[in-house]
Amino acid sequence: QVGGGGAIQFSALRFLKKAAWPSDPARDAACGAAARAASVVFMVPVSTAKARMEASHAGAATYRSVADAIRTIARTEGPLALVRGLPLLLLTNAPFAAIHFAVYERIRAWGAAKRGWAVNLGAGAVASVLATVATQPFDALRARTMLNLGASFGAVRAGGVAGLFAGFLPRLAKRPLQTTLIWAVFEDLDQRLRRRG
């Protein structure tokens, strides 16, 4: 999922950065959000299957593979069940990417004289932590929807603030590290592709 989604997102981002405009925070946020939204739309069935497979240890259905999960969900719940979480995926991922890319680009601009892995990793880490914190409540809703637990604000509100931050620490441990490494690799590949012409 990360590979396919990342390929779509970074291809779209590379196109938008070239075709769009000079960099500023609002434009960077728009580019980041649009590129991530494109990835989310294409990858939502895989994301749904992954969420269900991760929940299988908690008494949910067990699947042999992602393809098996997609087929089983479509057959037993209907094809729309595979995209049920799309609005909340977009609500989580587009703002995450907007915040992340705008902050990332600003930090990289400040460290422009020292471009390289260290600046990319530092910028990615700070941007990822800020974006993770800002989008956590939407991620809690997204997870509830994809697990078919109901995602109304009332259901989450019943758990109080803790309900909106359910799963926050594991997400904070995983997402910044994953995003930071992916972005550092993207920047390295992007520079190599630009040098090739």
C-alpha positions as CSV (number, residue, x, y, z in Angstrom):
1,Q,0.0,0.0,0.0
2,V,2.8,2.4,0.9
3,G,4.6,1.8,-2.4
4,G,1.6,2.1,-4.6
5,G,0.1,5.1,-2.8
6,G,3.5,6.7,-2.6
7,A,4.2,6.3,-6.3
8,I,0.8,7.9,-7.1
9,Q,1.3,10.7,-4.6
10,F,4.9,11.6,-5.6
11,S,4.1,11.4,-9.3
12,A,1.2,13.8,-8.8
13,L,3.3,16.1,-6.6
14,R,6.2,16.2,-9.0
15,F,3.7,17.1,-11.8
16,L,2.0,19.8,-9.7
17,K,5.3,21.3,-8.5
18,K,6.5,21.6,-12.1
19,A,3.2,22.8,-13.6
20,A,2.0,25.0,-10.8
21,W,3.6,28.0,-9.4
22,P,6.4,29.4,-7.2
23,S,6.5,27.9,-3.7
24,D,4.7,29.6,-0.8
25,P,2.9,27.9,2.1
26,A,-0.6,28.1,0.7
27,R,0.4,26.7,-2.7
28,D,2.6,24.0,-1.1
29,A,-0.4,23.0,1.1
30,A,-2.7,22.9,-2.0
31,C,-0.1,20.8,-3.9
32,G,0.4,18.4,-1.0
33,A,-3.3,17.9,-0.4
34,A,-4.2,17.4,-4.1
35,A,-1.4,14.9,-4.6
36,R,-2.4,12.9,-1.5
37,A,-6.1,13.0,-2.4
38,A,-5.2,11.4,-5.8
39,S,-3.4,8.6,-4.1
40,V,-6.2,8.1,-1.5
41,V,-8.9,7.8,-4.2
42,F,-7.0,5.1,-6.1
43,M,-5.9,3.2,-3.0
44,V,-9.1,3.2,-0.8
45,P,-10.0,-0.4,-1.5
46,V,-6.6,-1.5,-0.4
47,S,-6.7,0.8,2.7
48,T,-10.1,-0.7,3.7
49,A,-8.8,-4.3,3.3
50,K,-5.7,-3.4,5.3
51,A,-7.7,-1.9,8.1
52,R,-9.9,-5.0,8.3
53,M,-7.0,-7.3,8.2
54,E,-5.3,-5.4,11.1
55,A,-8.5,-5.7,13.1
56,S,-8.8,-9.4,12.5
57,H,-7.0,-10.2,15.8
58,A,-9.8,-8.3,17.6
59,G,-12.5,-10.7,16.6
60,A,-13.1,-9.3,13.1
61,A,-13.2,-11.5,10.0
62,T,-9.9,-13.1,9.0
63,Y,-8.6,-12.9,5.4
64,R,-5.8,-14.8,3.6
65,S,-4.6,-11.8,1.7
66,V,-5.5,-8.2,0.6
67,A,-7.0,-9.6,-2.6
68,D,-9.1,-12.1,-0.5
69,A,-10.2,-9.3,1.8
70,I,-11.3,-7.1,-1.1
71,R,-13.2,-9.9,-2.8
72,T,-14.9,-11.0,0.5
73,I,-15.9,-7.5,1.5
74,A,-17.3,-6.7,-1.9
75,R,-19.2,-10.0,-2.0
76,T,-20.6,-9.9,1.6
77,E,-21.1,-6.2,2.1
78,G,-21.3,-4.9,-1.5
79,P,-18.7,-3.0,-3.5
80,L,-19.5,0.3,-1.8
81,A,-18.2,-1.1,1.5
82,L,-14.7,-0.9,-0.1
83,V,-15.0,2.9,-0.4
84,R,-17.1,3.6,2.7
85,G,-14.2,5.3,4.4
86,L,-13.2,7.5,1.4
87,P,-14.7,10.8,2.8
88,L,-12.9,10.3,6.1
89,L,-9.7,9.1,4.4
90,L,-9.7,12.3,2.4
91,L,-10.5,14.3,5.6
92,T,-7.5,12.7,7.3
93,N,-5.0,12.5,4.5
94,A,-5.5,15.7,2.5
95,P,-5.1,18.0,5.6
96,F,-2.2,15.8,6.8
97,A,-0.5,16.2,3.4
98,A,-1.3,19.9,3.2
99,I,0.2,20.6,6.7
100,H,3.1,18.2,6.1
101,F,4.2,19.5,2.7
102,A,3.8,23.2,3.6
103,V,5.9,22.8,6.9
104,Y,8.3,20.5,5.1
105,E,9.0,22.9,2.3
106,R,9.4,25.9,4.8
107,I,11.9,24.0,6.9
108,R,13.8,22.8,3.8
109,A,13.9,26.4,2.5
110,W,15.4,27.6,5.8
111,G,18.1,24.9,5.5
112,A,18.6,25.4,1.8
113,A,22.4,26.0,2.2
114,K,22.7,22.5,3.7
115,R,20.4,20.5,1.4
116,G,20.8,16.8,1.8
117,W,19.6,13.8,3.8
118,A,19.9,15.5,7.2
119,V,17.8,18.5,6.3
120,N,15.2,16.3,4.5
121,L,15.0,13.9,7.5
122,G,14.7,16.8,10.0
123,A,12.1,18.6,8.0
124,G,10.2,15.4,7.4
125,A,10.2,14.6,11.1
126,V,9.0,18.0,12.3
127,A,6.4,18.2,9.6
128,S,5.1,14.7,10.2
129,V,4.7,15.2,14.0
130,L,2.8,18.4,13.5
131,A,0.5,16.9,10.8
132,T,-0.1,13.8,12.9
133,V,-1.2,15.8,15.9
134,A,-3.4,18.1,13.9
135,T,-5.2,15.3,12.1
136,Q,-5.6,12.7,14.8
137,P,-9.3,13.3,15.5
138,F,-10.1,12.7,11.9
139,D,-8.0,9.6,11.8
140,A,-9.9,8.2,14.8
141,L,-13.2,8.7,12.8
142,R,-11.6,7.1,9.7
143,A,-10.5,4.0,11.6
144,R,-14.0,3.5,13.1
145,T,-15.6,3.8,9.7
146,M,-13.2,1.4,8.0
147,L,-13.7,-1.1,10.8
148,N,-17.5,-0.8,10.4
149,L,-17.9,0.5,14.0
150,G,-19.8,3.7,13.1
151,A,-18.0,7.0,12.9
152,S,-20.5,9.5,14.0
153,F,-19.1,12.3,16.1
154,G,-21.6,11.3,18.7
155,A,-20.0,7.8,19.0
156,V,-16.6,9.3,19.3
157,R,-17.8,12.1,21.6
158,A,-19.2,9.5,24.0
159,G,-15.6,8.5,24.6
160,G,-14.7,12.2,25.2
161,V,-11.4,13.6,24.1
162,A,-9.9,10.2,24.7
163,G,-12.2,8.9,22.0
164,L,-10.8,11.4,19.5
165,F,-7.2,10.4,20.4
166,A,-7.7,6.6,20.5
167,G,-4.7,5.1,18.8
168,F,-2.7,8.3,18.9
169,L,0.5,7.0,20.5
170,P,0.9,4.1,18.0
171,R,0.1,6.5,15.1
172,L,2.6,9.0,16.5
173,A,5.2,6.3,16.7
174,K,4.6,5.0,13.2
175,R,3.5,7.8,10.9
176,P,6.3,10.3,11.4
177,L,9.0,7.7,11.0
178,Q,7.4,6.2,7.9
179,T,6.6,9.6,6.3
180,T,10.0,11.0,7.1
181,L,11.8,8.1,5.5
182,I,9.5,8.0,2.4
183,W,10.0,11.8,1.9
184,A,13.8,11.6,2.2
185,V,13.9,8.8,-0.4
186,F,11.5,10.8,-2.6
187,E,13.7,13.9,-2.5
188,D,16.8,11.8,-3.3
189,L,15.0,10.2,-6.3
190,D,13.5,13.5,-7.4
191,Q,17.0,15.1,-7.5
192,R,18.4,12.2,-9.5
193,L,15.5,12.4,-12.0
194,R,16.0,16.2,-12.4
195,R,19.7,15.8,-13.1
196,R,18.9,13.2,-15.8
197,G,16.6,15.8,-17.4
